[in-house]
Amino acid sequence: MQMTRETFDRLLSELQQQLLKLSSMVEGTIHLAVESLAKQDQDLAQQIIDADDQIDDLVRKIEADCIRVIALQQPLARDLRVVTTVLRIALDLERIADNASNIAEITIRIGKQPLIGQLEDIPKMAELAETMVRKSIKALVDRDAAAAKANCLQDERVDEIYRALLNETTDFVMGDADRAAVVQGINLLFVARFLERVADHATNIGERVIYLVTGRNEHY
């Protein structure tokens, strides 16, 4: 029985280490995706798109390992909560990476066309969203429900910037801008939307940490 417990604990530790590796990879893609846009670096954007396959591979491995642990170890309720939390967080991280890849695709789409603005708000959104992802994972490692909740509440700051950008872009599109500028403005609004979704997924991760620690489903 002790050996079985030791085996389970080892597998669980490996799962969590894989999740930390995944979160590090994903966090980096957010930063680099916005950097590729700001610098109009299409080579960097393509690297991010290509790296998404590696992230997907790791997510599939985590998913397979989670299923294997559940099938072979038959974990008790508390342990099962850990395994399912790891799996659901991995899927959120995969979605975050998808959004970073989407931003990189817009970088390629815009190409070398002069940017219509200084992109002050988009990097600000990216920094907030990236920080939320990092802090949600730290809350997981620390099993800190209070920190997870505080981090979830930061989502409103990201939403505020997004709403401001939406209003600003709407005014721009309805104004006298030429077609190319309008199309770029809409693409940049998509970037903001992708970052808003990143923050939403970081919030999901925080909620899953709260569930893991307390057993309560809370939504922010």
Summary of the structure (lengths in Angstrom):
residues: 220
radius of gyration: 19.5
end to end distance: 40.5
largest distance: 73.9
contacts: 749
relative contact order: 0.14
helix: 86%
strand: 0%
